[in-house]
Amino acid sequence: MSTETLNLTPQVYKYFLDKSLRDQDVLKELREETHKLSQYVMQISPEQGQFMSLLVELIEAKKTLDIGTFTGYSALVVALALPRDGKVVTCDVSVEWTNIAKRFWEMAGAAQKIDLNIGPARETLQKLIDNGEAGTFDFAFIDADKRNYSHYYEAALTLLRPGGLIAIDNVLWSGEVANPANQENETNAIREVNELVYHDERVTMSMLPLGDGLTLARKR
């Protein structure tokens, strides 16, 4: 029994991974490839990826959104959890990063499930809405530019069916959201979406201290 979240020391974190992470070679290789980039910290942790896979299975998702694809890890863990006819619609602006993603999607045998859209995510999401796809998605993961987080949340909520789930990454922002001295635009944007979701009666929500902070919001 505990009244607060356990502090994961390096020793405890190692045990946590050793006894919980059911890794796959292709996922490990993608993490290693991404670690060569200067922006490697943008990749989600392996335990977060596995948790998202479980969520996708629990809600029996078939159609999902990946807003902010980077080198494709989040899209891949979700695609691998989807049924054969499942689909991940991904959004990113970088050809360089998503070329890495496409290579590993092919290696994993999941490329046919992933629809990559290169361009501003706001435009991609609006096209989906305009094309009549509102209310047809089961799951959405938001991990793109922080200044547009509130917009991505609203668009994802429109695109999700009732009972669908949104997962928002980086909501604790290395603890900086709790530092009043930090008034950077990205930090304030995350504070804004945190307040938005917290007060949003359209969803049931919970913020988890997983990775850099992960908020789950279920559309009512």
N, C-alpha and C positions, 0 to 999 in steps of 0.2 A: 504494500500500500504506500502511496506517495501523494502529497498534496501539491506537488509541482513537477514539471518535466525534468527528467534525469539529465544531468550534465554529461555529455558524451566525451569523456577523456579519450585520448588516442588508444588506450588499452581497451576501453569499453567499445569504442567505435570499430576496432578491429574484430572484436568478438561478435559485435552486431552484424558486420558484413559476413564473417565466416559462417555464422549460423542462420543467416537469412537470405543472402544474395544467391539466387540460382542463375548464375551468369551464363552467357552464351559466347562462344569464341568470336563471332562476328561483332557483337556489341563491345567486347573487350578490345578488339582490334580498332574499332571506330573511335573509342575513347583514347586509345594510344595515338592514333593518327591525329585526332583533334588536339591533343596535348602538345603537338609540335607547333601549333599556331600561337601567336602572341595573345590572341583573344580566347584561349582555351577555357578560361573561367566562365564563359558564357554557356558551356555545356552543363546540362543537369547532372546531378549525381546518379550513380547506378541504382542506389536504393530508391530514389525518387522515380526513376524510370520503371522499376519493377512495381512500385506502388501504383503508378498510372496504368500499367498493364492490368493489374488486379481490378482497378476501378472500371476499366473498359469491359472486362469480363463480367463484373458484377451487374452492370446495367445492360448487358447484352447489346453493346453498341455495334452498329454496322457502318455508320457514316459520321466522320469526325473532322474537326478543324485543327490545324496546327499553325498558329499565328506566330511566326518567328522560327524559321526552320534551322538556321545555322548549318551545321554539318550533318543534320538529319537524324540525330539520336532519338529525340522525342517522337518524331514521326515514325521511326523504325520500331521502337518498342510498342507503340500503339498498333501499328500495322501487323506486327507479329501476333498480337493478341486478338485481332479481328478475325471473323470467319473468312472463308475463301472469297466470298462476294463482298467483303467489307471495303471501305474506301476512306482514305485520308486526304483531305484537301489542304495543301500546304501553301504558305505565303512567305516569301522572302525577297529581298532586293539584290542579293549577292549571287552572281553566277559562279564566282570562285568557290565560295563555301558550299553551295548546293551541288556543284560538280563532284565534290567529295561525297556528299550525301548520296547522289545517284549511284556512284560506284558501289557503295556499301549496301544500298537497297537492292541492287542487282545481286550482289554476293549472297545476301540473305534470302533471296527468292521472293522478295516482297514488293518489287518495283511496280508490279501490275496493280497493286492496291493504292498507290500513291500518286496523286495528281498535283504536280508542282506548278505553282503560279509565281512567275518572276515579276515583281513590280510592287508598288506601295500596297501594303495590306489593306489600308482603308479602301482603296479602289477595288481590290479583289473581293472584299466582303460586300461592298455595295453592289457589285455585279451579281453576286450570288443572291442578294435580296431582290434586286431588280428582275432576276431571272425566275423568280417565284419559288426560291428554295427556303424561304422563311419557314421555321417550324419543322424542318426535315432532318436536322442534325441531332446526334445523340450526345456528343462530347466535344468540348473545345478546350484547347490548351493555349494560354496566352503567355508568350515569352519573347516579345519583340521590343521595339523602342518604347521606353517608359512614358514618354510624353503623350503618347496616344493610348495609353492603357484604358482610360475611362471610355474612350470611343470604341476600342476593341471589345470591351466588356458589353457595352450596349448593343453593338452589332452581333456579337456572339449570342446574347440573350434573345435577340430577334430571330436568329437562325436556328436556335435550339427548340426542340419539341418540349412540351411539358414533361417534367421528369428527367430532362437532359441535364448534363453536368458540365460546369465550367471549372477549370483549374487555372489559377492565376499564379505565376511564378514570381519570385523575388520580392514578395510582399513585406519581408523584414529588412531587405536591402543591407545586409551585413550589420544590422542593428541601427543603421543611421536614421531610420524613420523615427526612432525614439530619442534622437539627439536634436534638441531644439536649436542648437547652433548651426545645424546643417540646413541651409535654405536653398540648396541647389535645385535647379528646375526638375531634374529627374527624381530627386528625393521627394519633392513636393507633389509630383505627379503620382507617385506611389501612395503617398499619404491620401491624396484625393480619391484614388480608386478604393483604397481601404475604407475610407469613410462612406463612399458610395455604396459599396457592397454591404457594409455593416448596417446601414439604415434602410436597405432596399427590401421592402416587404414582398417583392416579387419572387424572392429566393429564400431558401433555407441555406445557411452558410456556416462554415467553420474554418478558422485559420490554424494551420499546423506549423510547428517549428521544424519542418522537414526541409533539408537543403538550405536554401536562402529564404525560406518561408513560402508556404504554399496555401493559398485560400481555395476552398472548394465551395461552389455555389450551385445548388440544385434548383432549377426552374420549377416553380409551383404551377 
